[in-house]
């Protein structure tokens, strides 16, 4: 039975490839992928809602400044005032969140690093065009490509207890998708510490690593 199903599956796939549906249905690709990844995101949110205490889901209006409430929650929950930390921000844009951390955690042994392209978005993203968000001073890794690159580059250095913040996590085809692929590809586990703005901003703590 399994052999028959396998043959039917292969034959069906070959038939679809022979039809070359991309010629007349290719325009639907982006839309269908968005639906698929939104379903993945919805399933993940439903699972997190069962146990996550610091969470405002569902709110009708997103208030960006609420991310600072998330920051403060993590600082207190993980006692960061009494820890020596290395802080890395990938895409600092106007520097608002970078300044918050720099002035909130005053331990002189803390080290803060900010990274940016200085050129704005390298590609179209939602309502933004390539080049938007450029600044004269040291862009979040909003894009799928940038987020996945950063996560994969950090992997050898991540340890249990490290904390990651995402600033546009509930965008299905970008930060969420990059995080999903990263976890599945590198077999790494995270604990969700908190979320605001319907999981737009989320904090994770690294669990099991390499």
C-alpha positions as CSV (number, residue, x, y, z in Angstrom):
1,X,0.0,0.0,0.0
2,X,2.8,2.4,0.9
3,X,4.6,1.6,-2.3
4,X,1.4,2.3,-4.3
5,X,0.9,5.7,-2.5
6,X,4.5,6.6,-3.2
7,X,4.2,5.9,-6.9
8,X,0.9,7.8,-7.1
9,X,2.6,10.8,-5.3
10,X,5.6,10.8,-7.6
11,X,3.4,10.5,-10.7
12,X,1.1,13.3,-9.5
13,X,4.1,15.5,-8.9
14,X,5.6,14.8,-12.3
15,X,2.2,15.5,-13.9
16,X,2.0,18.9,-12.2
17,X,5.6,19.7,-13.2
18,X,4.7,18.7,-16.8
19,X,1.7,21.1,-16.8
20,X,4.0,23.9,-15.8
21,X,1.4,25.7,-13.6
22,X,3.8,28.5,-12.8
23,X,3.0,29.9,-16.3
24,X,-0.6,30.7,-15.4
25,X,-0.6,30.5,-11.6
26,X,2.8,32.0,-10.7
27,X,1.2,35.2,-9.6
28,X,-0.5,33.4,-6.7
29,X,2.8,32.2,-5.2
30,X,3.4,35.1,-2.9
31,X,-0.2,35.2,-1.7
32,X,-0.4,31.4,-1.0
33,X,2.9,31.5,0.9
34,X,1.6,34.3,3.0
35,X,-1.5,32.3,3.9
36,X,0.6,29.2,4.7
37,X,3.1,31.1,6.9
38,X,0.2,33.0,8.6
39,X,-1.3,29.6,9.5
40,X,2.0,28.5,11.0
41,X,2.2,31.8,13.0
42,X,-1.4,31.4,14.2
43,X,-0.7,27.9,15.4
44,X,2.4,29.1,17.2
45,X,0.6,31.9,18.9
46,X,-2.3,29.6,20.0
47,X,0.3,27.4,21.7
48,X,2.1,30.3,23.4
49,X,-1.1,31.8,24.7
50,X,-1.7,28.8,26.9
51,X,1.3,29.4,29.1
52,X,2.8,32.9,28.4
53,X,1.9,35.3,31.3
54,X,3.5,38.5,30.1
55,X,1.4,38.9,26.9
56,X,-1.3,41.4,25.7
57,X,-2.9,39.2,23.0
58,X,-5.3,40.3,21.6
59,X,-5.2,44.1,21.3
60,X,-6.8,46.1,18.5
61,X,-4.2,48.9,18.4
62,X,-0.5,48.4,18.4
63,X,1.5,50.9,20.5
64,X,5.1,50.7,19.6
65,X,6.4,52.1,22.9
66,X,5.0,49.0,24.7
67,X,8.2,47.2,23.7
68,X,9.9,49.1,26.6
69,X,7.5,47.3,29.0
70,X,8.7,44.1,27.5
71,X,12.3,45.2,28.0
72,X,11.7,46.1,31.6
73,X,9.9,42.8,32.3
74,X,12.9,40.8,31.0
75,X,15.3,43.0,33.0
76,X,13.4,42.2,36.2
77,X,12.5,38.6,35.4
78,X,16.1,37.7,34.6
79,X,17.8,40.1,37.2
80,X,19.8,41.8,34.5
81,X,20.7,44.7,36.8
82,X,23.0,42.3,38.6
83,X,24.5,40.6,35.5
84,X,27.3,41.6,33.3
85,X,25.9,41.5,29.7
86,X,27.0,41.9,26.1
87,X,24.3,43.6,24.2
88,X,24.1,43.2,20.4
89,X,21.5,45.1,18.2
90,X,21.3,44.3,14.6
91,X,19.8,47.3,12.9
92,X,19.6,50.2,15.3
93,X,17.9,52.7,13.0
94,X,17.5,56.0,15.0
95,X,18.9,54.3,18.1
96,X,15.9,54.5,20.4
97,X,16.0,50.9,21.7
98,X,19.8,51.0,21.8
99,X,19.7,54.1,24.0
100,X,17.1,52.5,26.3
101,X,19.3,49.6,27.1
102,X,22.4,51.8,27.3
103,X,20.9,54.0,29.9
104,X,18.9,51.3,31.8
105,X,21.7,48.9,32.5
106,X,24.4,50.9,34.1
107,X,27.0,48.3,35.0
108,X,30.3,49.7,33.7
109,X,31.4,46.2,32.7
110,X,28.5,45.9,30.2
111,X,29.4,46.0,26.5
112,X,27.0,47.4,23.8
113,X,27.4,46.8,20.1
114,X,25.1,48.2,17.3
115,X,25.2,47.1,13.7
116,X,23.5,48.7,10.7
117,X,24.0,49.0,6.9
118,X,23.5,52.8,7.1
119,X,21.7,52.5,3.7
120,X,18.2,51.5,4.7
121,X,16.3,48.5,3.6
122,X,18.0,46.6,0.8
123,X,14.7,45.4,-0.7
124,X,11.0,46.0,-0.7
125,X,9.3,45.1,2.7
126,X,5.6,45.6,3.2
127,X,4.7,49.2,2.6
128,X,8.4,50.2,2.7
129,X,10.6,50.5,-0.4
130,X,14.3,49.7,-0.8
131,X,16.3,52.5,0.9
132,X,13.6,53.4,3.4
133,X,14.7,53.7,7.1
134,X,18.2,54.9,6.2
135,X,19.8,57.1,8.9
136,X,22.9,59.1,9.3
137,X,23.6,57.3,12.5
138,X,23.9,53.6,13.2
139,X,17.7,49.1,10.6
140,X,16.4,46.3,12.4
141,X,17.0,42.9,10.8
142,X,13.3,43.1,9.8
143,X,13.7,41.2,6.6
144,X,13.7,37.4,6.3
145,X,17.1,37.3,4.7
146,X,18.7,39.6,7.2
147,X,17.1,37.9,10.2
148,X,18.1,34.4,9.1
149,X,21.6,35.5,8.3
150,X,22.1,37.1,11.8
151,X,20.6,34.1,13.6
152,X,22.8,31.6,11.6
153,X,25.9,33.8,12.2
154,X,25.1,33.9,15.9
155,X,24.5,30.2,16.3
156,X,28.1,29.1,17.2
157,X,28.2,31.7,20.0
158,X,24.7,31.2,21.5
159,X,24.6,29.7,25.0
160,X,21.7,28.6,27.3
161,X,20.4,31.7,29.0
162,X,21.1,34.1,26.2
163,X,18.2,36.4,25.4
164,X,16.9,37.4,21.9
165,X,14.4,40.2,21.2
166,X,12.5,40.6,17.9
167,X,10.9,43.8,16.9
168,X,8.5,42.7,14.1
169,X,8.1,39.1,14.9
170,X,4.5,38.6,13.8
171,X,5.2,39.4,10.2
172,X,4.7,35.9,8.8
173,X,7.1,35.9,5.9
174,X,10.0,37.6,7.6
175,X,11.2,37.5,11.2
176,X,8.8,34.7,12.2
177,X,9.7,32.6,9.2
178,X,13.4,33.2,9.7
179,X,13.1,32.2,13.4
180,X,11.1,29.1,12.5
181,X,13.6,27.9,9.9
182,X,16.5,28.7,12.2
183,X,15.0,26.6,15.1
184,X,14.2,23.7,12.8
185,X,17.5,23.7,11.0
186,X,19.8,24.1,14.0
187,X,17.8,22.1,16.5
188,X,17.8,24.9,19.0
189,X,15.1,25.5,21.6
190,X,13.8,28.7,23.1
191,X,11.7,29.7,26.0
192,X,9.3,32.6,25.3
193,X,9.8,35.3,28.0
194,X,7.1,37.8,27.0
195,X,5.4,39.5,24.1
196,X,3.5,42.8,23.4
197,X,1.5,44.2,20.6
198,X,0.1,40.8,19.5
199,X,3.5,39.2,19.4
200,X,4.9,42.0,17.3
201,X,7.7,42.4,19.9
202,X,8.8,39.1,21.5
203,X,11.6,38.1,23.8
204,X,13.1,34.6,23.9
205,X,15.7,32.9,26.1
206,X,18.0,30.3,24.6
207,X,17.4,26.8,26.0
208,X,19.1,23.8,24.6
209,X,21.9,24.6,22.1
210,X,24.7,22.7,20.3
